[in-house]
Amino acid sequence: MTAWSLHDLDGALRAGWAADTCSPDDRPSWEPDNPAWGHCDITALLVNDVFGGDLVVGEVHLGGTRHGFHWWNRLPSGVELDLTREQFRAGQTLTAARVVERPPGPLPRRWEDYLLLRRRVVAHLGAPLPEPA
């Protein structure tokens, strides 16, 4: 099994983010100067594929109104890792964080996006990722 650093995985994810892997809800406002936009869920799943740990989901709020959800990781060490936090540039806040179980099997509406980003990450790293737990 190939070992990657967090730096390696982060670079591969950033190289793979694009409008076609952005969440459909966020796709109309995706721009190349904010490539993390709309990628939190599938990015957190790919980090989980490689490093394990927990998936964390919180609510995104702006101006007192909820604007969806945000996913990140809690590594087995207990460190929280959010590789897409930078997407929030308008003063959004995250609340109501909770650990969630990894969805079993394919993600209902993001499966193809997850697979596409996973293929791009594998191509960038030059070796296969561990299979999802």
N, C-alpha and C positions, 0 to 999 in steps of 0.2 A: 504494500500500500504506500502511495506517495504521501509525504508530509508537506503541508504548505504552511506558511506563516499567515498571520492575519493580514499582513501587508500584501502578500501575494493574492489572497482572495479578494481583498478590497480593490486592488488594481484590476483584477479580472471582472469583478462586478461593474465597476465604473466604465470599463471598456465595453461592456455588454448592454448597459442601459440605453434605451432609445424610445422613440415614440411608440414603436410597435410592441414594446413590452410594458409600457405604462398602463396603469389601471384604466379600464374604459371610462370610468367616471372622471378621471383626471386628464385623459388624452387631449381634450380640446385646449387645455391650458399648459400642456407640456412644451418646454422649450429647451434647446440644446444648452443654454447657459444655466439651467437648473435640472441636470439630468437625473437626479435622485427623485424628482417629483413623480409620485404615483407608483413607486417601486418598493415601498416598505414591506409589503406582505411577502412577495416572492423573494426579496432579498433576505428577509429574516428566515424564510424556509431554507434557502441555500446555505446560509450561515449555520443553521441547525443541522443540515445534512453533513457538514464538515466537522463542526465542533461540538454538536450535541447541545445539551442544556435545555432551558425553557424558552418558550415563546411568550412574549409579553405584549398585550394589547391595551391601548389607552384611547381615550376620546380626544379628538382635536377640537379645540374651541378658539374662536376668533370673535372678539367683540361681544362676548357673552352667549354666543350661539354655537351649538355643536356643528362641526363641519366634517363629520366622518370619524374614522378610526385610524390609528397608527400602530404598526407592529415593530418590535425590536426583539433583541435576544438578551437572555441572562445565561451567561456561560456557566459550565459546571463549577467554576471557581467562585461563582457568586457575582462576578463583574457584569454589569449591564453594558451592552454594546449596541449602539444604534448607528448603523452605517448610512442611514438616510435622513437623519435629523436635520441636516443642513437644508433640506428642501423647504423648511418653514422659514420664510423671510419676511412675513407680514405681521409678525408678533403673535403667531398662534401659540397657544399653550396646550399642554397635555395633562389630562386629569384621568382619574378613575382607572389607573393602571392595574392590570390583573394578569396572572399567569393563565394561559389557556392550553389545552391539549392540542397537539398537532392534529390537524384534520386527517382522518384516515383516508387513504386512497387519493384519487385525483381531487384537486380543488375544483369545486363546482363551476366557477366562472373564470378562473385564472389558470387552469391547467395548461393550456397551450402557451400562454405567456411564460409560465414557470419553466416549461420544457425548452422554449426558445432561449430564455436567458441562461438556463443550465447548459445548453449546447454551446452558447457563446463563451461561458466561463470555462468549460472543458477545453474548448479550442484555444483560449488564451493561456490556460495553464499547461496545456499539452499532455494531460493525463485525465482519466476519468475521476469523477467525484464518488465518494461513498454513496451507496444507495440510501434513500430516505429511511429513517428508523420507523 
